[in-house]
């Protein structure tokens, strides 16, 4: 078993929500709906699955197309080899998966016309019987934005919070006050009072081995996780003006024209943190209860902001006159892009500059404030509330 595992907290925090998210622009295309691949990808297990069996649970198939690429990697980035059928319609791993480990699965397929479809899933395998582990984010050795919290998702409900709190420490160089906050009985996040200063080096110390989180469930981990805070990139979105201003270390880099959520599907307001980056992903209205309104399988340059499916992403299927002029999406923040993703478009530029942990601050006259536990967005909870009943502060 791996000594430690990590899995972004939204996968367990938003049960039933998968990466096939729902926010796009209906009715504004200058040339009709975008071409949709006929290739029908099916990935098992579903995105966000917990307690996945280590044998026989992982499979990728495609109908009306062929698989081009399948990548299964563990929490350390190590690839799991697999076998593709002769007709390139199915893939399975060759080896038994490790217990209590986070995995990511990415598949790409194409139909006979060369139109591609992609699908992503992140999941965690079952812990050993009566074991208790913490899935953590960010990754060990990563460089992140100034808004990145330390987020722990526990494999079992925690009844003995005091014992777990004593076994977890988050420290920073240079030193600063850091406090933890529980979201339910399986998630514990840590952050400082304000955004991390650029260059801060943060260490998460897990000393959970033999800690009893609940009767009969003992921890297995002794692990230090290190990450570095990079430059301070803050993107401020004004939905009323349809503009995004991007500052780095206090200096304006660029102003971008955007389109946010329509009056019927407003964009969340508040401070949101980029939690995942995808050069291309799929967005499907069925996953957010909007029926068959759309299914776009190659949305470019996507930056996830919430567990419930809010992204900043590129849009190639809408008339460019919309950006900077109208809010027309199902809740996402869109920037002009090209099919396949172009690094020189507004969306491509932002994607190239963005890190996981960067901050997007959204304001507007309409919309609900994002919940602090919807993604990695604890900054929306005032410090006085964040520290109520908190674990002992660490420095």
Order of alpha helices (4+ residues) and beta strands (2+ residues): alpha-beta-beta-beta-beta-beta-beta-beta-beta-beta-beta-beta-alpha-beta-beta-beta-beta-beta-beta-beta-beta-beta-beta-beta-beta-beta-beta-beta-alpha-beta-alpha
